[in-house]
Amino acid sequence: KVEPMKHPEEVILNNTLRALQAAVGGLIEIVNLEDDVHLLCNEEGKLIGLEPQIVVLKEDDSRVLDVVVGNCIFASHNDEGETIGLTDKQIEVIKEELKLEVFLGIQPVRALFI
């Protein structure tokens, strides 16, 4: 789980819509990343003015693709498309990826290259 102005942390959530919505603070938007990893964030976060959290950058040219706001979580999926937890390897990759902080205006945010 990644919250504004906090270090990412591992959490165990119930695999229910209610638990996932509580984790992101509202309706869920799923952003497909690589290696079967998804970022789940608040679908209305930008509309309701949540704080910037992660800048998503294109790996080959560092172009900004999007800005994720508010709380977000990372998850994976099984063969049936159901949301599941991450493997230890996926967790380590995400932790490593989110170590880089950049500034969006004057606010530090985490950078995620895809």
C-alpha positions, 0 to 999 in steps of 0.5 A: 500500500502506498499513501501520500507522504509515507513509505510504501508498506506491505499489507494483507487485505481481504479480497473483497470489493469493500476492502479494496475500496476502503484501501484506496478511499473510494471507487477503484480504478485498475491500471495494468502495469507489467508482469501481471501487476496492477495498480489500484487507485481511487477512480475519482481521486483527481476529481476530488483533489487527492494529493499526488502520489506517484508519477508514472514515467515512460522508461525509455524517455522519462515522459510523464504518462500519468500522475496517480493521486491518493492511496493506492495498492498493487496487486496481481491476478490469477488465471480467472482474472481475480485479484490476488496478492503479489509474489515476493519477487513482485513485492521486491521489484515494486519496492525497488521501483518506488525508491526514487522520489521526484518533485512535482512542483514543490511536492516530493512524489514517487516515480514509477517507470513502465 
